[in-house]
C-alpha cells in the first residue's frame, strides 16, 4: 500500500511541476513590450517606439486597415506570433496571439 501511495504522490508532484514549466513559458511572452504595453487607440509610431519593427505587415482583405505581425519567440518548434491591427487612420484597433494571416480570415468561410 505504501508503494502505491508513494507512486501517486510522485505522479501528482510531477504533474504540478510540469504545469509550472508551461506557465513560465507563457509568462515570458506576456512580459514582451508589444504584448504588455500596446493599447487600443495608440498610433503606429507609438507601437513602433514600444515594440520595434514588425516581422511582417499586410493590408487586410477581410477586415479594414493594416496589420503587423511580431514574432515573440519559438515554442515546440513553432513561431509564437502576436498581431497588431490598425484602422485606416493608423490607430490600433485590435491585437492578440496569432499572426495577421490568421486574424484576417473570411468570417463566412466556415459556414
C-alpha positions in Angstrom: 0.0 0.0 0.0 2.9 2.4 0.8 4.3 1.8 -2.7 1.0 2.8 -4.3 0.7 5.9 -2.1 4.3 6.9 -2.9 3.7 6.4 -6.6 0.6 8.5 -6.6 2.4 11.2 -4.7 5.3 11.3 -7.1 2.8 11.4 -10.1 1.0 14.4 -8.5 4.3 16.2 -7.8 5.4 15.7 -11.4 2.1 16.9 -12.8 2.3 20.1 -10.7 5.9 20.8 -11.7 5.2 20.3 -15.4 2.3 22.8 -15.2 4.7 25.4 -13.7 7.1 25.0 -16.7 4.3 25.6 -19.2 3.2 28.7 -17.2 6.7 30.1 -17.1 6.9 29.9 -20.9 3.6 31.6 -21.3 4.5 34.3 -18.8 7.7 35.1 -20.7 5.5 36.2 -23.7 3.2 38.3 -21.6 6.1 40.5 -20.5 7.2 41.3 -24.1 6.6 45.1 -24.7 4.3 44.5 -27.7 2.1 42.4 -25.5 2.3 44.3 -22.3 2.3 47.9 -23.4 0.4 48.3 -26.7 -3.2 49.5 -26.2 -6.1 50.3 -28.5 -6.1 53.8 -29.9 -2.3 54.1 -30.0 -0.7 55.4 -33.2 1.5 53.3 -35.4 4.6 55.3 -34.3 3.8 54.8 -30.6 3.7 51.0 -31.2 6.9 51.1 -33.2 8.6 53.0 -30.3 7.5 50.3 -27.9 7.8 47.2 -29.9 10.3 48.0 -32.7 9.8 47.0 -36.3 7.3 44.2 -37.0 8.2 40.9 -38.8 5.6 41.5 -41.5 2.9 44.0 -42.4 -0.1 43.4 -44.6 -3.1 45.3 -45.9 -6.0 43.2 -44.7 -8.5 41.7 -47.2 -11.4 40.6 -44.9 -11.1 43.4 -42.4 -10.3 47.0 -42.9 -6.9 48.6 -42.3 -3.4 47.1 -42.0 -1.9 44.5 -39.7 1.6 43.9 -38.3 2.9 40.6 -37.0 5.6 40.3 -34.4 7.5 37.1 -33.7 7.7 36.7 -29.9 9.8 33.5 -29.9 9.7 29.8 -30.5 7.8 27.1 -28.7 7.9 23.4 -29.6 9.4 24.3 -33.0 6.7 26.8 -33.9 6.9 30.5 -34.0 4.8 32.3 -31.4 3.3 35.4 -33.1 1.3 38.5 -31.9 -0.6 40.8 -34.3 -1.5 44.5 -34.0 -4.1 45.7 -36.4 -4.6 49.4 -37.4 -7.6 51.3 -38.7 -7.5 53.4 -41.8 -6.4 56.3 -39.6 -3.4 54.4 -38.3 -4.7 53.7 -34.8 -4.6 50.3 -33.0 -7.9 48.6 -33.4 -7.1 45.1 -32.1 -4.2 42.8 -31.1 -3.7 39.2 -30.0 -1.7 36.0 -30.0 -1.9 35.0 -33.7 -0.5 36.2 -37.0 -2.1 38.8 -39.2 -2.8 36.0 -41.7 -4.7 34.0 -39.1 -6.5 37.2 -37.9 -7.6 38.3 -41.4 -9.9 35.4 -42.3 -13.2 35.3 -44.1 -15.9 35.1 -41.4 -18.2 33.3 -44.0 -15.6 30.6 -44.9 -16.5 28.1 -42.1 -20.2 28.2 -42.9 
